[in-house]
Amino acid sequence: MEERLLQLRDANETAWLLSNEANKVVGEPLAALRQCAHQLGDRIDASDEASSRKFLSEVRDLSDEQLLQKLAERDGTVIRWRDGRIGLGPAAGEMPSIDASEPVKDAEFAPQLFRLYNLHCLVTELNGDVNPGCRDTAAEERA
């Protein structure tokens, strides 16, 4: 997916794919993922680990388009889901969706520039705490 989006960007085209277009690009790997979930899913279910079981359930039960959306939302750094499309994320060279001149509103962190907030998130995670910028992880840690 990332490779195709980078090709589009490098060709000065819009680096976004609708979910049906994205499905054409990653149809084979998605089928392999579903096959793996079918073959090894019992082991994951037996482990009773919540995040793994949730992911397994998504792979097993969601349509291809829904699964692509979930995977892009889960990643959010290399590829991301936004406005019904999959596009490049900040790690792939796209600008963050938050205006860098706007202070981040976080009650536990003084309003700072976006890059400083990212550094704060990195340091927090490296110290073994939950990254305050990661919605999925933070929500799971609190549960």
Number of C-alpha atoms within 10 A of each C-alpha: 18 16 11 17 21 19 14 15 17 11 10 9 11 13 19 22 20 14 19 13 14 21 18 10 16 14 14 11 11 16 13 11 15 19 14 14 19 13 10 12 18 12 11 16 15 9 10 10 10 12 12 14 18 13 17 21 14 17 25 17 12 13 11 19 15 14 19 23 21 18 18 22 16 17 13 19 16 16 23 21 23 16 7 11 18 26 28 28 21 15 12 15 12 15 12 14 9 10 11 14 10 11 16 19 12 12 7 7 12 11 14 17 14 18 14 14 20 16 11 17 19 16 13 15 15 11 10 8 13 19 19 20 16 13 11 13 15 14 11 11 9 7 6
